[in-house]
Amino acid sequence: MKKLTRVFALALALLMVLSLVGCSSKGGTTEPTTTTEEKTFTFAIGDAPNYLDPAIATDSIGAYTINQIYFPLYYLGTDGLMPGSAESMEISDDELTYTFKLRENYWSDGQKVTANDFVYGAKHALSIGGAECSYLSWITDYIVGAAQYEYATDANMPELGIVALDDDTVQYTLVKPVKFFPSLLWGGVYYPVREDYAPMGDYTWADTVGWPSNGAFYLTSIDRAAKMEYAPNPNWCWADQVKVDKMVNVVIADQDSQLMAFQTGEIDFASSVEAATVSKMDSLK
């Protein structure tokens, strides 16, 4: 029996964890199955996402999608801040330099994820600017040289304190010691972005399918008004933990309709249900 607490789990980062739970299609059990039926995890969101570029998809709706397809250096999980693409971290004695070694990972098209992808991701966010990137200050307020490159159209930013030391090492230099700096790295402005797909200053590149992702899933179909479909990324470093063959998010704006869809097994996760309703029903289990 599905637990009602799953309905109430609104923390955006937990969706990455939930994505790894095996679910049969149409709200089936999470118990292991010996059938060959395609396993699908279906979740509801309350509206269509405005943006799919990670730098500006900062609303809760967009985050439900972004969390499935990107694997940042750190992410928010059940135990708080957890390392994702970062395999290790070193902090300089003056606490101004953070150096991260990347775990071996690959984009959904098979290309290796490199430190340059993280560097370009931040540069791309800067090129879009703070008017669109609500959390651009997470870069401009803390990274050396970042403020001067806001709205830059050229990816050549010689004074920016974000550099790739080699393919597997990315380094961030801060303007002042910030003990909580790793907690900023789960923000979309720090996500890796491929330079061959995302032009500087443009966020429309992600509006259609066909671009690679470095997370657990990649998008195979986008219909913002109705649903989006995902397939597992076979090249993801933790691909063996993904227990579903397909993931679907459907747009259900009405909270009561989301709850009914969950109760009938039409969906496996409802992202928007009245807290009082969930509390009342959970107490009846």
C-alpha positions as a Python dict, from the first residue, in 0.01 Angstrom:
ca = {
    (1, 'M'): (0, 0, 0),
    (2, 'K'): (131, 341, -95),
    (3, 'K'): (198, 574, 194),
    (4, 'L'): (20, 907, 206),
    (5, 'T'): (339, 1064, 330),
    (6, 'R'): (466, 1036, -27),
    (7, 'V'): (197, 1284, -128),
    (8, 'F'): (309, 1532, 134),
    (9, 'A'): (680, 1511, 45),
    (10, 'L'): (708, 1849, -124),
    (11, 'A'): (1081, 1896, -82),
    (12, 'L'): (1203, 1941, -438),
    (13, 'A'): (1525, 1752, -393),
    (14, 'L'): (1348, 1440, -272),
    (15, 'L'): (1211, 1382, -619),
    (16, 'M'): (1554, 1271, -727),
    (17, 'V'): (1539, 1007, -456),
    (18, 'L'): (1181, 913, -542),
    (19, 'S'): (1282, 872, -904),
    (20, 'L'): (1498, 579, -805),
    (21, 'V'): (1210, 389, -647),
    (22, 'G'): (1075, 102, -855),
    (23, 'C'): (709, 153, -943),
    (24, 'S'): (492, -42, -1179),
    (25, 'S'): (270, 151, -1418),
    (26, 'K'): (-62, 298, -1297),
    (27, 'G'): (35, 335, -933),
    (28, 'G'): (160, -18, -872),
    (29, 'T'): (354, -144, -576),
    (30, 'T'): (715, -61, -504),
    (31, 'E'): (787, -428, -434),
    (32, 'P'): (1021, -607, -679),
    (33, 'T'): (843, -763, -973),
    (34, 'T'): (937, -1055, -1194),
    (35, 'T'): (721, -946, -1486),
    (36, 'T'): (854, -781, -1798),
    (37, 'E'): (589, -508, -1793),
    (38, 'E'): (732, -160, -1842),
    (39, 'K'): (771, 12, -1506),
    (40, 'T'): (660, 376, -1510),
    (41, 'F'): (672, 638, -1237),
    (42, 'T'): (405, 905, -1290),
    (43, 'F'): (392, 1225, -1087),
    (44, 'A'): (169, 1530, -1102),
    (45, 'I'): (271, 1894, -1105),
    (46, 'G'): (40, 2188, -1054),
    (47, 'D'): (120, 2385, -1367),
    (48, 'A'): (332, 2382, -1680),
    (49, 'P'): (699, 2473, -1619),
    (50, 'N'): (790, 2813, -1757),
    (51, 'Y'): (1154, 2731, -1833),
    (52, 'L'): (1375, 2425, -1868),
    (53, 'D'): (1712, 2602, -1873),
    (54, 'P'): (1851, 2520, -1527),
    (55, 'A'): (1980, 2874, -1474),
    (56, 'I'): (1630, 3023, -1473),
    (57, 'A'): (1405, 2727, -1387),
    (58, 'T'): (1398, 2835, -1024),
    (59, 'D'): (1026, 2803, -952),
    (60, 'S'): (900, 2488, -780),
    (61, 'I'): (729, 2360, -1096),
    (62, 'G'): (1043, 2384, -1307),
    (63, 'A'): (1250, 2232, -1029),
    (64, 'Y'): (1050, 1910, -1040),
    (65, 'T'): (1175, 1863, -1396),
    (66, 'I'): (1529, 1996, -1352),
    (67, 'N'): (1595, 1768, -1053),
    (68, 'Q'): (1533, 1463, -1269),
    (69, 'I'): (1765, 1547, -1555),
    (70, 'Y'): (2066, 1721, -1396),
    (71, 'F'): (2327, 1599, -1151),
    (72, 'P'): (2491, 1901, -982),
    (73, 'L'): (2801, 1895, -764),
    (74, 'Y'): (2575, 1875, -459),
    (75, 'Y'): (2204, 1808, -421),
    (76, 'L'): (1948, 1809, -141),
    (77, 'G'): (1853, 1458, -38),
    (78, 'T'): (1691, 1280, 253),
    (79, 'D'): (2000, 1347, 468),
    (80, 'G'): (2039, 1711, 369),
    (81, 'L'): (2318, 1832, 142),
    (82, 'M'): (2477, 1536, -34),
    (83, 'P'): (2760, 1506, -288),
    (84, 'G'): (2643, 1444, -642),
    (85, 'S'): (2889, 1502, -925),
    (86, 'A'): (3151, 1600, -666),
    (87, 'E'): (3358, 1301, -563),
    (88, 'S'): (3576, 1504, -326),
    (89, 'M'): (3625, 1861, -205),
    (90, 'E'): (3933, 2047, -86),
    (91, 'I'): (3922, 2388, 84),
    (92, 'S'): (4226, 2615, 100),
    (93, 'D'): (4356, 2732, 438),
    (94, 'D'): (4221, 3082, 379),
    (95, 'E'): (3881, 2931, 285),
    (96, 'L'): (3877, 3124, -42),
    (97, 'T'): (3936, 2837, -283),
    (98, 'Y'): (3719, 2528, -324),
    (99, 'T'): (3849, 2250, -547),
    (100, 'F'): (3623, 1964, -652),
    (101, 'K'): (3716, 1636, -812),
    (102, 'L'): (3436, 1503, -1031),
    (103, 'R'): (3315, 1147, -1015),
    (104, 'E'): (3318, 975, -1354),
    (105, 'N'): (2990, 1048, -1526),
    (106, 'Y'): (2853, 1078, -1880),
    (107, 'W'): (2588, 1280, -2055),
    (108, 'S'): (2291, 1095, -2198),
    (109, 'D'): (2450, 1109, -2543),
    (110, 'G'): (2759, 926, -2414),
    (111, 'Q'): (2994, 1225, -2391),
    (112, 'K'): (3194, 1251, -2070),
    (113, 'V'): (3091, 1518, -1820),
    (114, 'T'): (3392, 1744, -1766),
    (115, 'A'): (3489, 2034, -1543),
    (116, 'N'): (3448, 2264, -1842),
    (117, 'D'): (3076, 2180, -1847),
    (118, 'F'): (3043, 2319, -1495),
    (119, 'V'): (3249, 2625, -1583),
    (120, 'Y'): (3038, 2692, -1890),
    (121, 'G'): (2717, 2641, -1694),
    (122, 'A'): (2806, 2931, -1466),
    (123, 'K'): (2919, 3145, -1760),
    (124, 'H'): (2595, 3073, -1940),
    (125, 'A'): (2396, 3180, -1632),
    (126, 'L'): (2595, 3504, -1616),
    (127, 'S'): (2524, 3571, -1984),
    (128, 'I'): (2149, 3551, -1924),
    (129, 'G'): (2170, 3803, -1640),
    (130, 'G'): (2000, 3866, -1310),
    (131, 'A'): (1676, 3993, -1462),
    (132, 'E'): (1598, 3636, -1569),
    (133, 'C'): (1818, 3433, -1330),
    (134, 'S'): (1661, 3486, -990),
    (135, 'Y'): (1956, 3325, -812),
    (136, 'L'): (2239, 3472, -1015),
    (137, 'S'): (2353, 3650, -699),
    (138, 'W'): (2468, 3307, -578),
    (139, 'I'): (2746, 3356, -832),
    (140, 'T'): (2791, 3732, -856),
    (141, 'D'): (2799, 3789, -477),
    (142, 'Y'): (3053, 3519, -401),
    (143, 'I'): (3273, 3436, -700),
    (144, 'V'): (3576, 3648, -788),
    (145, 'G'): (3520, 3855, -1103),
    (146, 'A'): (3167, 3727, -1164),
    (147, 'A'): (2979, 4057, -1130),
    (148, 'Q'): (3165, 4217, -1419),
    (149, 'Y'): (3056, 3942, -1659),
    (150, 'E'): (2682, 3969, -1609),
    (151, 'Y'): (2514, 3980, -1952),
    (152, 'A'): (2845, 3897, -2123),
    (153, 'T'): (2807, 3755, -2473),
    (154, 'D'): (3156, 3604, -2490),
    (155, 'A'): (3239, 3290, -2293),
    (156, 'N'): (3599, 3412, -2258),
    (157, 'M'): (3601, 3545, -1901),
    (158, 'P'): (3968, 3556, -1795),
    (159, 'E'): (3905, 3710, -1452),
    (160, 'L'): (3625, 3476, -1348),
    (161, 'G'): (3706, 3270, -1040),
    (162, 'I'): (3564, 2948, -1184),
    (163, 'V'): (3815, 2741, -1378),
    (164, 'A'): (3872, 2386, -1495),
    (165, 'L'): (4214, 2267, -1373),
    (166, 'D'): (4172, 1957, -1586),
    (167, 'D'): (3884, 1749, -1721),
    (168, 'D'): (3802, 1614, -1377),
    (169, 'T'): (3875, 1914, -1152),
    (170, 'V'): (3680, 2238, -1117),
    (171, 'Q'): (3789, 2519, -888),
    (172, 'Y'): (3595, 2812, -742),
    (173, 'T'): (3764, 3121, -593),
    (174, 'L'): (3556, 3331, -357),
    (175, 'V'): (3569, 3702, -279),
    (176, 'K'): (3546, 3621, 94),
    (177, 'P'): (3520, 3309, 309),
    (178, 'V'): (3172, 3157, 285),
    (179, 'K'): (3131, 2848, 500),
    (180, 'F'): (2801, 2758, 336),
    (181, 'F'): (2938, 2777, -19),
    (182, 'P'): (2884, 2405, -100),
    (183, 'S'): (2514, 2452, -20),
    (184, 'L'): (2492, 2701, -307),
    (185, 'L'): (2607, 2444, -560),
    (186, 'W'): (2270, 2268, -582),
    (187, 'G'): (2133, 2590, -735),
    (188, 'G'): (2065, 2579, -1109),
    (189, 'V'): (2307, 2864, -1185),
    (190, 'Y'): (2590, 2623, -1097),
    (191, 'Y'): (2460, 2329, -1302),
    (192, 'P'): (2671, 2191, -1588),
    (193, 'V'): (2558, 2297, -1935),
    (194, 'R'): (2694, 2187, -2270),
    (195, 'E'): (2839, 2470, -2476),
    (196, 'D'): (2748, 2293, -2799),
    (197, 'Y'): (2377, 2311, -2710),
    (198, 'A'): (2327, 2623, -2498),
    (199, 'P'): (2434, 2949, -2668),
    (200, 'M'): (2543, 3239, -2449),
    (201, 'G'): (2251, 3462, -2353),
    (202, 'D'): (1987, 3217, -2475),
    (203, 'Y'): (1753, 3010, -2259),
    (204, 'T'): (1516, 2888, -2530),
    (205, 'W'): (1754, 2607, -2634),
    (206, 'A'): (1592, 2377, -2375),
    (207, 'D'): (1235, 2424, -2498),
    (208, 'T'): (1245, 2116, -2723),
    (209, 'V'): (1389, 1768, -2673),
    (210, 'G'): (1716, 1651, -2820),
    (211, 'W'): (1973, 1798, -2582),
    (212, 'P'): (2172, 1574, -2344),
    (213, 'S'): (2140, 1563, -1966),
    (214, 'N'): (2388, 1442, -1705),
    (215, 'G'): (2135, 1321, -1448),
    (216, 'A'): (1924, 1014, -1391),
    (217, 'F'): (1685, 1087, -1678),
    (218, 'Y'): (1659, 1280, -2003),
    (219, 'L'): (1352, 1429, -2165),
    (220, 'T'): (1197, 1241, -2458),
    (221, 'S'): (877, 1442, -2498),
    (222, 'I'): (766, 1792, -2400),
    (223, 'D'): (405, 1902, -2398),
    (224, 'R'): (403, 2173, -2134),
    (225, 'A'): (26, 2200, -2118),
    (226, 'A'): (-28, 1830, -2055),
    (227, 'K'): (277, 1617, -1971),
    (228, 'M'): (647, 1551, -2019),
    (229, 'E'): (809, 1211, -2055),
    (230, 'Y'): (1153, 1094, -1948),
    (231, 'A'): (1377, 796, -2016),
    (232, 'P'): (1659, 675, -1790),
    (233, 'N'): (2005, 798, -1879),
    (234, 'P'): (2198, 473, -1933),
    (235, 'N'): (2527, 662, -1902),
    (236, 'W'): (2457, 815, -1561),
    (237, 'C'): (2711, 715, -1297),
    (238, 'W'): (2440, 565, -1074),
    (239, 'A'): (2226, 422, -1354),
    (240, 'D'): (2205, 85, -1179),
    (241, 'Q'): (1997, 249, -904),
    (242, 'V'): (1721, 359, -1141),
    (243, 'K'): (1442, 104, -1119),
    (244, 'V'): (1194, 243, -1368),
    (245, 'D'): (1184, 223, -1747),
    (246, 'K'): (1000, 550, -1794),
    (247, 'M'): (893, 855, -1599),
    (248, 'V'): (601, 1087, -1676),
    (249, 'N'): (491, 1411, -1519),
    (250, 'V'): (136, 1519, -1585),
    (251, 'V'): (-10, 1865, -1531),
    (252, 'I'): (-299, 1860, -1283),
    (253, 'A'): (-368, 2209, -1154),
    (254, 'D'): (-648, 2128, -909),
    (255, 'Q'): (-530, 1991, -574),
    (256, 'D'): (-838, 1775, -519),
    (257, 'S'): (-790, 1625, -864),
    (258, 'Q'): (-429, 1542, -781),
    (259, 'L'): (-537, 1367, -463),
    (260, 'M'): (-805, 1169, -645),
    (261, 'A'): (-558, 1068, -915),
    (262, 'F'): (-323, 942, -646),
    (263, 'Q'): (-596, 750, -466),
    (264, 'T'): (-712, 581, -785),
    (265, 'G'): (-358, 487, -888),
    (266, 'E'): (-350, 716, -1192),
    (267, 'I'): (-35, 879, -1053),
    (268, 'D'): (236, 764, -810),
    (269, 'F'): (320, 1103, -658),
    (270, 'A'): (113, 1417, -605),
    (271, 'S'): (318, 1733, -562),
    (272, 'S'): (35, 1963, -459),
    (273, 'V'): (-225, 1854, -201),
    (274, 'E'): (-370, 2048, 93),
    (275, 'A'): (-159, 1974, 402),
    (276, 'A'): (-468, 1943, 623),
    (277, 'T'): (-616, 1682, 389),
    (278, 'V'): (-299, 1476, 386),
    (279, 'S'): (-263, 1495, 765),
    (280, 'K'): (-621, 1382, 816),
    (281, 'M'): (-598, 1092, 573),
    (282, 'D'): (-256, 983, 692),
    (283, 'S'): (-393, 953, 1048),
    (284, 'L'): (-656, 708, 922),
    (285, 'K'): (-406, 457, 785),
}
